[in-house]
Amino acid sequence: MKDIEIIAGSEKDAIDFAVKQFRMPREAFEVVESFQESAPEGGLPELRFRLRMKLDTLIAVTRERVAGLLKQMGIMAEVRIRPEREFLHVDIRSESGSLLIGKRGETLDAIQHLTNRMISRSERDMPLILVDVENYRERVNRRLRKIALSAAEKVGKTGQPVELEPMTPAERKFIHKLLSEVEGIDTYSMGREGQRRIIVSLENAPRSTSVGDEEILPELLNDITNVKRQRPLHEGTAPINNKAKPSNGSDAPDDLMEPEPD
């Protein structure tokens, strides 16, 4: 799990902000480093703290909140969790599996979205929580992983962007998170919902102005933000995701801070 960098006046302030931002108890965080950076001329120096979230606490809190959600739905189930790099797999075992999956996985997507929002206000610096029932998500993600890594390999060889097929918000989030770990590769989404798709390109390459047969208006291009750019958290600035709010034409990696319309 990535460390979390926060600008704050004190260690207590840094942990207070992390508790609020990530919706986790104080004992979930430990300070691994603090340092002061020199300020620009006329400014004040910045005190930065590097925090680390304890994986066992994250797993315990996630299990408790998913179980609570299922209880409110009136569903008896067993919840198992396993970490894997930038993902946290939540496996739900229940006799109501088909009900939890829903038509084309729509109910399962909704449960996954709610679970991520219950754990954190943003997916940045956090594992993406993948909720699965009867290995439905695993089968879907196995296909998505193959598509994403194949596209990244092609982009690396040719230098040309690759446009993927239209996908749901949950599928796009998975691919954005997966390819964020591939050095030199950038991803962003374009198009209207229903035909919204991911563009895989070289990092810092010019962004596309069209997707499929749909031309994107020039003024919308100004809202496209760099997926790879990371900034430390600061309680006095915008929320944890310090990127501009994406337009309907393009976005950063479908971040949980800006849930997409159904």
N, C-alpha and C positions, 0 to 999 in steps of 0.2 A: 504494500500500500504506500502511496506517495505521501511524503511529509507535507504539512500544511504551513504555509508562511503567512504570518499575520503582522501587520504594523499596528502597534498599540503602545499606550503610555506605560504599561506595566505588565508583568506576567499574569496577574489576576485579570486585567482587562483583556488580554489575549485569550485566556481560557473562557472568560465570560462570553466573548464574541463567538468562539468556536461552539460553545454549548448552544447558543441561540441559532447560529447558522446551520449547524449539523443536527440539531434536535437530539442530542445525545447527553447523557449525564456527565458531570464534571470528571468522574473517575475514568471516563473513557479516554482522556487526553493526558499526555505527558510532554513536558517541554524538553526537547533534545538539544536545543541550541538557542542562544540569544546573542545579538550583535547590533552594534550601532553603526549606521552609515553616515558619512559626512554629508552635510546639506549643501545645496547650491548656494551661491553667494546671496546673503540676505535672508536665507531660510533657516529653519530649525533642523537639527539632525533627526534622523528617523531611527526609532528603536524597533527592531524586528525580532520576532520569535518564530522558531521552527517547532511546530507541534507534530506529534505522531499519535494517531488513534490506535488504541489497543484492539487487535483483531478479535480476541475472545469476547470483549465487551460488545463490539459491533455485531458479532454472531448472536450473542445472547439477546440483545435488544431487538434485532431483526426477527428472531424466532418468536419472541414474546408479542411483537406487534402484528406479525402475520397471523399467529394463532388467535389473537384478539379480533382481528378483522374477520376471520373465518367464523368465529363464535357469533359475532354480530350477524353474519349471514345465515346462521343456523345450520352450519355444516360441521360435522365431526370429521377431524382429519389429523394426521400426523405430519409434523413439519421437520424436515431434515435440511441442514445447511452445510455446504462445503465451499471453501474459497478456491479461486483459481485466477492468479495474476490480477487483472483489473476487473474481475467479475466475482460476484457472490451468488452462487447457485442455491436457490430455495426450491426444494423438492416437496410437493404436497402429495400425500397419499391419502386417498379418500374414496369411499364408495360412490361419491357424487362427482367423480372425475369429469364426466361428459358435461355436467352442468357448469363446472368451474371453467372448462375450456370454452364453451359457447360456440356459436356459429363462426367458423373461420378463425377461431382463437380470439374473438373480440372480448369475451369476458375475461379470459386469462390476461390479455393485454391491459385491460382496465385494472385488474388486481395488481399487476406488475407496476403500473404507473402509480397507483396509490401507495404501494409499498415503498417505492423510491422516494415519494414525497413525504411519507411519514418518517423516513430516516434522515433526509437531508433536503435543504432548500435548493440545492444545486448538485449536479452530478460531478462537477469539477473536483478533483482531488479525492474522489470517492469511488469505490468499486461500483459498477453498474449492477444492480440486483436483478437477476434473471429468475423469474418465477416459473416453475414447470409443474405440469400434472401429466402423469402417465407418459413421460418422455416426449410429450408433444413439442415443447419448446426445443428440446435437444435435437429432434429431427429437423425442425425448421432452421435452427442455427447452424447445424452441420452443413446444410445447403448454402446458407448465407456466407459462412466462413470460406467455403470453397470459391464462391463467386467473388468475394472481396479480395482474397489473397491472389487469385488469378488476375484480377483487374490491376492490383498494385504491382504485380510482377510485370504485366504488360506495359504499364506506365513507366516503370523503371527502365525497361528495355528500349521503348520507343520515344519517351519524353512527351508523348501526346496524352491528353486527358481521355478518360474512359467514362462513358455515361452508362449507369446501371439501369435496370428495369424499375418501373414504379414500385414503391414499397410502402408499407404502413409505417407510422411513426416509431413503433417499437422495433421494427426491423432496421430502420435507418439508424436509430440510436445504437443498436448492437454493432453495426458496421462502422459507424463513426468511432466508437470506443475501441473496437478491434484494430482499426488502421491507424489510430492515434499513436499506437506503439511501434508503427513501422517507420523507420527513419527515412526522411526525405519525401514522405508521402503526405498529401493534404486531401481533405474531403470537405464537401459542402453540399447542401441540398438546394435544388431549384425546381420551379414549377408549382402549379396550383395543387391543392390537396386532391387526391384521387389519381393524379398523374405526377405527383411529386417524386423525384428521384435523386440519387446521389451522383455527384461528379467526383471521380477520383483523379487527382492530378499530382504533378510534382509540387513540392512545397515552394511557396512564393511564386508560383507560375501565374500568369494573367488568368483571371476568371473568365469563364464562358459567358457570352451575352445571350445565349439561347439554349433551350432544352427541348429535344425532339423537334417538333415543328413550331414550337411556341417561342416567339421573339420576346425577350425581356426588355422592358423600357429602360433607357439609359439612366433615368433618375433613380431607378431601383438598385442599380449596381453600386451606388454609393453606400448602401446599407450592408453590403457583403463584408463580413469581418473575418479575420484570420483565425482559423480553428486552433492553430498551434500556439498562438500568443498567450502567455500566462502572466498574470499580475498578482502580487501578494494581496491578501485580504486586508481590508481597512474598514473599521466600523464607521468612519466618517465619510466614506465614499458610497458609490452605488452598491447594490447587492454583490454577492460573491462573484457572480458572472459579470465582469466589468466590460463586456462587449456591448456595442450598441444593439438595441432591440431589432431583430431581423424583420425585413418586410415580408409581404406575402410572396415575393418573387424569389428570395434567396435567404439563406441563413447560415449560421454557424451550426455545430453538430446537433441540431434538434434538441437543445439543452432543456432540462427539466424545468428551468426557471421560466421558460416561455412555452408552455404546453400548446401543442398544435390543435386546431379545431377538429372536431370529428368529421 
